């Protein structure tokens, strides 16, 4: 037992030493002439601009003070981030409910999907919509965890309405409904964010249902999101990377699409025996296929930071590159002027952080968390069926 404790202390001491020697690394920037990153690099979205470096220094000083209270076991055992109270230095002045609407700012792709007569073309656009949203989730700070019963209402410039609500505290589940103004589609679902920190990195994933139902034939497309990892939490360059598989299903029309995000090269039979030429790994690559039953009818490729296209294309092959970050227009949602009293913008911790008063925000964050725990205990003691 003593050896375990010693190793934990050594890891923490090493982290503290690295933390005290932080410096500004070379500035990374995207190359407009080449939408693909260096095939030999590690990829990911890098928070390494001079502004990010300054924010990192300020944030890490507070993070380390918080970490001393958490304990050095984080470096060896890890911590479930959904079950502890984090310092407000990590947060942006928004709730996760409001943050969700940022992921859907390329919703013109759903409008295009609803206009398709061919279900396969429609699925192509839904996949492009889901992939395009990944690059909208690279915020330097994290949003506040919503309180049970918290809501958010907003409207996109094209008239699409969005309604979000926190429907569970434990586990934390957010629910949403997004309506096209003419009723051509409804995008709905729920998300349970799970994340943990171990050493110098955070791994997480938004699990839950993502479903788009179209009025033209009543068909629905369901899909799931990939996982993500944030490296450089306490020292080094901070990088956010996505990886994993996204599966899209249109059961009514017998269609599926399987998309791999940042797939790692796999050695083939001959490669393993004769050390043949090593497969080239392109960081942040997105590749996949569209199938009708067991038949592959199209393949796709792209990069979640830059673009996405189908090889055969939609609309008779006239539309192949369905999303390109350099040309696609972003349409942020605008919060309604007369929201419900439960609107997330009314939270005191959010209000004070927006006013740049971190101490007051931290104080209110702890107050609201304690109130939520007390309310949950009262519901349980009152015989509630659920412990939400």
N, C-alpha and C positions, 0 to 999 in steps of 0.2 A: 504493500500500500504506500509505503514511504517513497519507493522508487517512482510510482505513478505520479505522486504529488510533486516530486522533484522535477520530473520531466515536464509537467505542466508549468511549473514556475520558470523553468529554463525557456520554454516556448514563449511564455509571456514576456520574459526579460528580453529575449531576442527581438520580439515584435516591438517592444518599447524602444530598443536601440535603433531599429530600422526607422521607426516613426520619427525619432528625433533628428534623423538625417535626411529628411525629405528635401528634394530640390526639383526645380523645373526641368523636365525632360524636353527632348526635341519636340517642336510643335508639329502635330499631324494634321493634314488637311486632305479633303477629297480632291481628286484630280478630275476636273470637268471634262477633259479630253478622253479619259478612259474610265468608264463607269465600273470597271472591274478592279478590285484591289489587287495588290501584289500577290500572285499565286503562292509565293513562298512565305508570306507573312502569316500572322495569326488571325487577322481579320477582326470583326467586331466593331461596334461604335466606340470610339475612343474619346473620353472626356479629358483632352489634354491641351486645350487652348489656354492662353495666359489667364483668361477669366476663370476657367475651370480650375486651374492650378491654385489660384488665390482662394477660391471657394473650398478646395480640398484641404488646404492648410488650416483654414478656420474651422472647418467641420471636423477634421481629424483630432485637433486639440481637444474639442469637446467630447468626441467619441472615446478618446482614450480615458478621460476622466470617468465617463460612464462605464467603460469596460472594467475599470478597477472594482466597481461595485458588483458587476456581474460575475466576475471570477475568471481565472485563467483557464478553466475547463472548456471554455468556448473553443480554444485552439485545438483541443484533442477530441472532445465529444460533440461539439456543435450545439446550437440553440435553435429551438423553434421560434421564429420571429413573430408568429401570430399569438403567442402566449406570454409575451413579456412587454413591458412598457418601454418604448424607445424614446430617446431624447428628441426634442423638437428641432434640433439642428439638422436632423436628417429629413425634415419634412418641407414640402411646399405648402403654401396657404390654400390648399384645396382638399376636398374629400375625394376618396376613391370613386364615388358616384359621379362627381363632375369630371374626374380624370378619365373615366370610361369613354365619355363622349369624344375625347381627342382621338381615340383609336379608330373612330368611324368617320373621320373627316374626308375620306375619299369615297363618300357614299354615292357619288355620281355613278360609280361602277354598279351599285345595286339598281339604280334607276335604269342604267343600260341593260342590266340583266332582265328586268321586268319587261323591257321592250322586245326581247328576243322571242321569236316564234319557235325556235328549235331549243328543246330542253338542254341539249348538249352545249349549245352556245351560252345559254343562261348559266349553266354550271361553270363554264370557263370564266365568266365575269364574277361570279361569287367567289371563286378561288382567288382571282386577282384582288378583289376587295379585302379578303382576309389577309393575304400576304402583304398588301400595301399598308395595312394597319399596324404591322409589326414595327415599322420605322417611326411610328407616332408614339411609341411607348418607351422612348429612350430618355426620359426626364432625369436630370441630375439628382433631384430630390424625390422622395417617395410621398404619396398622398396620405392624408389621415385615414385611418380605418373608420368606416362609417359606424354610427351608433344604431342599434336596433330601432327601426321605425323611421330612420332618417330618409329624406327624399331629395330628388333633384329633377327639375323640369327645364327643358330648353328647346329651342327651335333652330334648325340649320337655315342658312340663307335661302335654300331651295324649297323651304316650307316643310321639310321633314321634321316631325315632332318626336321628342325623346322623353321618356318617363323612367326614372330609376328609383329604386327603394331597397333599403337594407332589410331583408326578411329573416335573417338569423344572426345571432351574436356568436353562438358556439355550436358548430363552426361558423365563421364569418361568411355569409352568402349575400351577394348583391344580385338583384333582379332588374331586368329592363325590358321595355317595349319601345320600339321605334316604328313610327307610322309614316308611310308615304301619303301625302295629302289627298291623293285621289284614290287611295285604297288599293294601289297596285301590288303592294307587298307590305308585310309586317315582319320586322326583324326583332326577335325576342330571345331571352335566355336568362341564365343565371351563372354567376361566377364565384368560385370559392378560391381565394388566393392563398396558396400554401408556400411558405418560404422558410429557409433556415440558414444560419450563418455558421461557418466553421473556418477557423483560421482567418485567412485574408479574402475569403470569397463568400458570396451569397448565391444560393441556388433557389429557384422558385418556379411556380407555374400557376397559371389561372385555369383551374379545372372547372368543368360544368358544361352546360348546353349552350350552343350557338345555333340558332335556327332561323331560316328565312322562308316564309310561306308566301307563295305567289298567287294572286287572285285569278290569273288567266286560266289555270288548270287545277288549282288547289294543291299543287305539289309543294313539298318542303325540302330544303337542303339543310342538313345538319352537319356540323363540323366541330373540330376540337383544335386547341392552340398548342404550339410547341412549348418546351421548357426554356428557361433562360438562366444565365449565370452572369453575375457581376463580379469581376476580379478587381483587385486593387482597392478593397474597402478601406484598409488601414495604412497601406503603403504601396508605392509604385504607381504606375499609370492605371487609372480606372478604365475598365473596358466592359461593355455589355455585349454578350453574345447569345444568340438563339440557336437551339439545336433540337432535333427530334422530328416527329412525323405528324402531319396534319391529314386526317382522313375526312373526306366529304362524301355524303351519301344522299342521293335522290332516289328513294325507294320506289316511288310511284313510277318513275321512268326507267328504272333499272340501271342507273348511272352511279359510278363512284369515281372519285379522284383521290389519288394518294400522292402527297407532296412531302418530300424529305428536305428538311432545312439543315444546312451545313453538314451534309453526309460525309462520313470519313471513308477514304478509299479502302476497299477490302481486297486482300491478296487472293488471286485465283489459284487454281490447282498448279499450273506451271510456275507461277510466281513463287509459290511456297517451296517448290522443289529446286528450281534453277536460278532463283534470285533474279528474275527477269526485271526489265525496266520498271521502276517504281511508279505507281499511278500518281498523277499530279492532283493535289488537293487544292481546290479553289475556296478560300474562306468565304463564309456567308452565302454560299451557293444555294440555290433553290432548284430542285429538279423533281419531276413527277410524271404521272401518266393519268389519262382520262380513259375510263373503260365503260363499255356497254356490255353488261354481263361479264364474260371472261375475255372479251375482245378489246384490245387496246385500240382506241380510235384517234388518240392524239397524245403528244408528249409536250412537256413544258420545261422551261429553264429560266433562270434569272438570278437575282441577288436581292435579299430582303432590304438592303440599304439603298438600292438603286432602281431596279426595273423588274418587270415580269412579263413573259410572253409565251404564247402557244406556238408550236412549230407549224401546225396546219392552220391555226387561226380561226377566229369566229367570223360570222357573216360571210360565208363562202370564201374564207381565207383573206378577206380584205382587212381584217383587224387582227394583228398578231401580237404586237406589243401593247398590251391593254393598260399597263401602268408604267410610267417613267417619272421618277421624282423631279426631274428637271423641267418637265412640261405639264404635269398634272396640277390642277388647282386644288388647294386646300380650303375647305369651307368650315371654319370653326363654328360650333354651336353657340347661340346666344341665350343666356339664362332668361327665363320669363320675368317680367317686371313685378308680377303679383303672385309669388310662389306661396305654397302652403307654409304654415308656421314651422313645420318639420324640415324645411329646406336646409341643406347642409351649409349654406353660406351664413346661416344664423348662429352657427356654433361659436362659442366664445374663444376657443383655442385657435380656430381658423381666423376669426376676426382680429385677434391680437397679433398673430403671426403675420397677417397681411399688413398690419400697422408696424411691423418690424420690432415688436416688443416680445422677444423670446422668453424672458422670465415670466411674464404674465401668461403667455401662451402655454408654457410648461405647467404652470400652476393650474390653469383651467383644464389642460389635458388630463392631469392626474385626478382632478375633481370629477370630470365627466366619466372617466374610467371607473372610479370608485362608485359613482352613482349607477352605472350600468351593472356592475357586479352586485350591488345591493338590490336593484330591481329584479335581477335574475334570481337571486335568493328568495325574494318575496314570491315570485311566480311559482317557484318550486315548492315552497312551503304552503302555498295556497292550493296545491293539488293540480297545477298545470300539467297537461298531457305532455307537452314538449318542454325542454329545458332551454329553449332559445333565449 
